[in-house]
Amino acid sequence: MKLITALIRPERLPAVKEALFDAGVRGITISKVSGHGGQAGQTETYRGSQFVVEFREKVKLEIAVTEPFLEPAIDAITQAARTGNVGDGKIFVQPLERVVRIRTGESDDSALTPVQS
């Protein structure tokens, strides 16, 4: 089991979400965040005044997946989020030790499978 954390441009979220759904990935947590990487400290003009934008708005996706879904999820995010410009984002992958579905008590891989209604 792995936890995928992806930081992407907000305007790419609809395309990334659709690509993930097409890859069979359903469980996604989305947060609005701000930060900077390679594009830090850009000067912009607003109402005639110049100012430095230190932090850019980003969307943070957190996705817990089983091994078979890892590469398809990474590929889906990469292809849908890429514009070719600085600031497209990053993907981080970390191991998950344990997952528990609160409603049923299922754990690990069983807790990550889609709920059948």
C-alpha positions as CSV (number, residue, x, y, z in Angstrom):
1,M,0.0,0.0,0.0
2,K,1.2,3.5,-0.9
3,L,0.2,7.1,-0.2
4,I,0.5,9.3,-3.2
5,T,0.7,13.0,-2.5
6,A,0.5,15.2,-5.6
7,L,0.8,19.0,-5.8
8,I,-0.7,20.4,-9.0
9,R,-2.0,23.5,-10.6
10,P,-5.6,24.3,-9.6
11,E,-6.8,24.6,-13.2
12,R,-5.5,21.1,-14.0
13,L,-7.7,19.4,-11.2
14,P,-10.7,18.5,-13.5
15,A,-8.4,16.8,-16.0
16,V,-6.4,15.0,-13.3
17,K,-9.6,13.8,-11.5
18,E,-11.0,12.5,-14.8
19,A,-7.7,10.7,-15.6
20,L,-7.7,9.1,-12.1
21,F,-11.3,7.9,-12.4
22,D,-10.5,6.5,-15.9
23,A,-7.6,4.6,-14.3
24,G,-9.9,3.1,-11.7
25,V,-8.7,5.3,-8.8
26,R,-11.7,6.6,-6.8
27,G,-10.6,7.6,-3.3
28,I,-9.1,11.1,-3.4
29,T,-8.7,13.8,-0.8
30,I,-8.2,17.3,-2.2
31,S,-6.9,20.4,-0.3
32,K,-6.1,23.9,-1.4
33,V,-2.5,24.8,-0.5
34,S,0.1,27.4,-1.3
35,G,3.8,27.2,-1.7
36,H,6.7,27.7,-4.0
37,G,9.4,25.7,-5.8
38,G,11.2,26.6,-9.0
39,Q,8.9,29.6,-9.6
40,A,9.4,31.5,-6.4
41,G,9.5,35.3,-6.2
42,Q,7.7,36.4,-9.4
43,T,6.8,40.0,-9.8
44,E,3.2,40.9,-10.8
45,T,1.3,44.1,-11.2
46,Y,-2.1,44.7,-9.6
47,R,-3.9,48.1,-10.1
48,G,-0.7,49.8,-11.1
49,S,1.4,48.5,-8.1
50,Q,4.1,45.9,-8.4
51,F,4.5,43.2,-5.8
52,V,6.3,40.0,-5.4
53,V,4.3,36.8,-5.3
54,E,6.2,34.4,-3.0
55,F,3.6,31.6,-2.8
56,R,1.5,30.1,-5.6
57,E,-1.9,28.5,-5.1
58,K,-1.8,24.7,-5.6
59,V,-4.0,21.7,-5.1
60,K,-2.8,18.9,-3.0
61,L,-4.2,15.4,-3.8
62,E,-3.8,12.5,-1.3
63,I,-4.5,9.1,-2.7
64,A,-4.1,5.8,-0.9
65,V,-3.6,2.9,-3.3
66,T,-2.8,-0.8,-3.4
67,E,0.3,-1.8,-5.5
68,P,-1.7,-2.6,-8.8
69,F,-3.0,1.0,-8.8
70,L,0.3,2.8,-8.0
71,E,1.8,3.2,-11.5
72,P,-1.6,3.8,-13.3
73,A,-2.3,6.6,-10.7
74,I,1.1,8.2,-11.2
75,D,0.8,8.0,-15.0
76,A,-2.7,9.5,-14.9
77,I,-1.6,12.5,-12.7
78,T,1.5,13.1,-14.7
79,Q,-0.2,13.1,-18.1
80,A,-3.2,15.2,-17.0
81,A,-1.3,17.7,-14.9
82,R,1.6,18.4,-17.3
83,T,1.7,21.7,-19.1
84,G,5.4,21.8,-19.8
85,N,5.9,24.9,-17.7
86,V,7.6,25.6,-14.4
87,G,5.2,25.0,-11.6
88,D,3.4,21.9,-12.9
89,G,4.0,20.3,-9.5
90,K,5.4,17.2,-7.9
91,I,4.3,13.7,-6.9
92,F,5.5,12.0,-3.7
93,V,5.0,8.3,-2.9
94,Q,5.3,7.0,0.6
95,P,4.7,3.5,2.1
96,L,1.5,3.0,4.2
97,E,1.8,0.8,7.2
98,R,-1.9,0.4,7.9
99,V,-5.2,1.5,6.7
100,V,-8.6,1.0,8.5
101,R,-12.0,1.7,7.2
102,I,-13.8,3.1,10.2
103,R,-17.3,2.1,9.1
104,T,-16.6,-1.6,8.8
105,G,-13.3,-2.2,10.5
106,E,-11.8,-3.6,7.3
107,S,-8.0,-3.1,7.2
108,D,-5.2,-2.7,4.7
109,D,-6.0,-3.7,1.1
110,S,-9.6,-4.5,1.9
111,A,-10.0,-1.0,3.3
112,L,-8.8,0.5,0.0
113,T,-11.1,-1.3,-2.3
114,P,-14.1,0.6,-3.6
115,V,-17.3,0.4,-1.6
116,Q,-19.9,-1.7,-3.4
117,S,-23.4,-0.3,-2.8
